[in-house]
Amino acid sequence: MKRQPCVYVLASRPHGTLYIGVTSNLLTRLIQHRDGTFKGFTERYDITRLVWYEVADTMDAAIHREKQLKKWNRDWKLRLIEETNPQWLDLGPSIGLDGMHDG
């Protein structure tokens, strides 16, 4: 996946702890989360399952969307995920993540 601004949601498990982030390279960032090189909240709570993402035209647009989603209540976030990923599947393989980085 080439460099492309996007906002993404990771989960510890279906309906588990959520993390909302923004990046210009989703595949690289996901590998960082899974390898533990992206320190902090996601490492501490083992949040590595990519359950939703949205591509943006610009980094500013992605950051704006991230801030918007972080203000949403939990039910809205769950609904957003389940609209496109009702089974909470890990979307990592769909963006090119191979089995070597499953965490």
C-alpha distance (Angstrom), angle and dihedral (degrees) to the residues before:
residue distance angle dihedral
M1 . . .
K2 3.78 . .
R3 3.76 124.0 .
Q4 3.78 106.8 -65.8
P5 3.81 126.9 154.5
C6 3.77 112.4 -117.3
V7 3.77 144.3 154.4
Y8 3.78 118.4 -131.7
V9 3.79 142.9 -174.6
L10 3.79 123.9 -141.9
A11 3.80 124.6 -169.3
S12 3.79 133.2 -163.0
R13 3.83 89.2 -140.4
P14 3.82 136.3 -30.7
H15 3.82 106.8 -46.0
G16 3.81 88.9 -1.7
T17 3.78 132.4 122.5
L18 3.81 112.8 -35.0
Y19 3.79 132.3 -147.7
I20 3.80 124.4 -168.1
G21 3.79 118.1 -160.0
V22 3.79 143.7 161.1
T23 3.80 129.6 -137.9
S24 3.78 143.7 159.3
N25 3.82 92.2 -134.5
L26 3.79 114.4 37.8
L27 3.80 97.4 -176.2
T28 3.80 93.5 52.2
R29 3.81 92.1 45.3
L30 3.80 91.9 49.4
I31 3.81 90.4 51.9
Q32 3.83 88.7 50.7
H33 3.81 91.1 52.2
R34 3.81 91.9 48.8
D35 3.79 96.2 43.7
G36 3.81 91.1 49.7
T37 3.81 93.2 -119.4
F38 3.81 90.2 118.7
K39 3.79 97.5 74.0
G40 3.78 128.3 -156.1
F41 3.78 134.5 39.1
T42 3.82 98.7 5.4
E43 3.79 93.1 47.5
R44 3.81 93.1 46.1
Y45 3.82 93.7 51.3
D46 3.83 97.9 32.9
I47 3.81 93.5 -118.3
T48 3.80 105.2 168.4
R49 3.82 109.1 129.3
L50 3.83 112.2 108.4
V51 3.81 103.7 -143.1
W52 3.81 103.1 161.9
Y53 3.77 140.3 9.0
E54 3.77 138.9 170.0
V55 3.80 127.0 -158.7
A56 3.82 117.6 -134.7
D57 3.79 131.8 -159.8
T58 3.80 93.6 -129.1
M59 3.78 138.0 15.3
D60 3.81 89.0 -115.7
A61 3.81 89.5 57.0
A62 3.82 91.2 48.3
I63 3.81 91.8 49.9
H64 3.81 90.7 48.3
R65 3.81 90.7 51.6
E66 3.83 91.6 46.8
K67 3.81 91.0 53.5
Q68 3.81 90.0 47.5
L69 3.81 93.2 51.5
K70 3.80 93.2 46.4
K71 3.82 88.7 59.4
W72 3.81 92.5 53.5
N73 3.78 120.1 101.2
R74 3.79 118.3 -110.5
D75 3.82 95.4 -102.8
W76 3.81 91.0 56.7
K77 3.81 90.5 50.1
L78 3.80 91.9 49.3
R79 3.80 90.6 49.0
L80 3.82 91.0 50.1
I81 3.81 91.1 53.6
E82 3.79 94.7 44.2
E83 3.83 93.4 50.2
T84 3.81 89.8 70.5
N85 3.82 103.0 14.5
P86 3.82 108.6 33.3
Q87 3.81 93.1 164.6
W88 3.81 93.9 49.0
L89 3.78 91.5 -124.0
D90 3.79 118.3 179.5
L91 3.82 104.8 -103.2
G92 3.82 92.9 -163.9
P93 3.82 94.4 102.6
S94 3.81 90.5 50.7
I95 3.83 89.9 63.1
G96 3.80 94.8 44.5
L97 3.81 104.1 -86.7
D98 3.78 109.5 150.5
G99 3.78 128.5 -152.5
M100 3.82 92.0 -95.6
H101 3.80 90.7 76.2
D102 3.80 102.2 44.2
G103 3.79 91.4 118.1
